[in-house]
Amino acid sequence: MPRTDDDSWDLATSVGATATLVAAARAIATKADHPVIRDPFAEPLVRAVGVDFFTRWAAGELAAADVDDDESTWKLAHMPAAMAARTCFFDTFFQDAARAGIRQAVILASGLDARAYRMEWPADMTVFEIDQPQVIEFKATTLAGLGAAPRAELCTVPIDLRQDWPKALLDAGLDRNRPTAWIAEGLFGYLPPAAQDRLLDNVTALSAHGSRLACEAVPDMSQVDHERAREMMRRVTAKWREHGFDFEFADLGYEGERADVASYLDNLGWRTVGKPMSRLLADNGLAAIPQSNDSVSVADTVYYSATLSK
Ligand SMILES: C[S@@+](CC[C@H](N)C(=O)[O-])C[C@H]1O[C@@H](n2cnc3c(N)ncnc32)[C@H](O)[C@@H]1O
């Protein structure tokens, strides 16, 4: 189903299922011979969501090679390494921010991110998680059922990021006079271009001097053949349907020209540094993923970290 302005989801459907997909990739990465991440909550969370396709993949009962489409540059097989590299990038970002004395972290679009439960945080750290209500509720309840407890003060903010989330975040206790470390991991592609800009404006307005932001940016799409990209993503999920999971990736994202994240942030007063996925993989000793410049391969994604001067 195509997106609408007020659509909502749980972790088995629509955009919510992408959170389960990336958690399944973290579960597999966690079980690698020489793992670069350890997310012990990923597999139990995926299992609890109950999408058989992801549960079997995470458990090693379904091989990516049996599901991937030869002609698409998007491959399930690439996801564990890509998500391991991405997880390290955002983990390191939060660790550095905490070392620099920042004591408020905001995870925008938290999905099944278990950082509040698995990372070592300073004793006086507050972590805010924002996502749609059903997503927030599911993760909190499932982890509590598993006996897991947050390792920081955790404040959940169940709201759609197209609504007035800044007010909800302030009501939940964010102190806009103290610096904040923000992450937006796997989010921008699911927001319309104008909503991405508004989100960065709002983050900036809520950020004191010295705040930090790390985000994953949709690659430049100006040269992309959108119909071809959509077709490649349709081929991916056609195979998934054969394995029992009825899902359509091609409907979830927003096309249209997007502001360049680095320039947009720099104009708002942030000093921004970008790293391509290829660099994140190499930094972690992980094998390269072929780049294709078609907006479909995860290898084309760029990761930014930024610091604000006000
Ligand atoms: C690919 S998942 C990433 C989840 C998490 N950041 C991670 O990396 O594990 C995308 C997440 O974005 C959230 N999301 C997308 N659009 C949103 C919106 N408008 N409001 C709230 N959450 C949104 C989804 O619910 C989902 O949890």
The ligand as an SDF file (V2000), in Angstrom:
LIG
                    3D

 27 29  0  0  0  0  0  0  0  0999 V2000
   14.7350    0.9550    9.3390 C   0  0  0  0  0  0  0  0  0  0  0  0
   13.9020    1.1640   10.8470 S   0  0  0  0  0  0  0  0  0  0  0  0
   15.2470    1.7590   11.8520 C   0  0  0  0  0  0  0  0  0  0  0  0
   15.0150    1.5280   13.3190 C   0  0  0  0  0  0  0  0  0  0  0  0
   16.2250    1.8100   14.1960 C   0  0  0  0  0  0  0  0  0  0  0  0
   16.6800    3.1640   14.0580 N   0  0  0  0  0  0  0  0  0  0  0  0
   17.3530    0.8350   13.8730 C   0  0  0  0  0  0  0  0  0  0  0  0
   18.2860    1.2110   13.1660 O   0  0  0  0  0  0  0  0  0  0  0  0
   17.2810   -0.3030   14.3420 O   0  0  0  0  0  0  0  0  0  0  0  0
   12.9250    2.6210   10.5880 C   0  0  0  0  0  0  0  0  0  0  0  0
   12.2290    3.1170   11.8330 C   0  0  0  0  0  0  0  0  0  0  0  0
   11.7430    4.4270   11.5600 O   0  0  0  0  0  0  0  0  0  0  0  0
   10.5300    4.5790   12.2270 C   0  0  0  0  0  0  0  0  0  0  0  0
    9.8230    5.6670   11.5580 N   0  0  0  0  0  0  0  0  0  0  0  0
    9.7820    5.9280   10.2370 C   0  0  0  0  0  0  0  0  0  0  0  0
    9.0030    6.9810    9.9960 N   0  0  0  0  0  0  0  0  0  0  0  0
    8.5470    7.4030   11.2000 C   0  0  0  0  0  0  0  0  0  0  0  0
    7.6790    8.4320   11.6100 C   0  0  0  0  0  0  0  0  0  0  0  0
    7.0990    9.2430   10.7280 N   0  0  0  0  0  0  0  0  0  0  0  0
    7.4290    8.5770   12.9210 N   0  0  0  0  0  0  0  0  0  0  0  0
    7.9980    7.7440   13.8400 C   0  0  0  0  0  0  0  0  0  0  0  0
    8.8250    6.7390   13.5010 N   0  0  0  0  0  0  0  0  0  0  0  0
    9.0890    6.5700   12.2050 C   0  0  0  0  0  0  0  0  0  0  0  0
    9.8520    3.2280   12.0690 C   0  0  0  0  0  0  0  0  0  0  0  0
    8.7930    3.0140   12.9600 O   0  0  0  0  0  0  0  0  0  0  0  0
   11.0300    2.2890   12.2710 C   0  0  0  0  0  0  0  0  0  0  0  0
   11.1600    1.9440   13.6270 O   0  0  0  0  0  0  0  0  0  0  0  0
  1  2  1  0
  2  3  1  0
  2 10  1  0
  3  4  1  0
  4  5  1  0
  5  6  1  0
  5  7  1  0
  7  8  2  0
  7  9  1  0
 10 11  1  0
 11 12  1  0
 11 26  1  0
 12 13  1  0
 13 14  1  0
 13 24  1  0
 14 15  1  0
 14 23  1  0
 15 16  2  0
 16 17  1  0
 17 18  1  0
 17 23  2  0
 18 19  1  0
 18 20  2  0
 20 21  1  0
 21 22  2  0
 22 23  1  0
 24 25  1  0
 24 26  1  0
 26 27  1  0
M  CHG  2   2   1   9  -1
M  END
$$$$
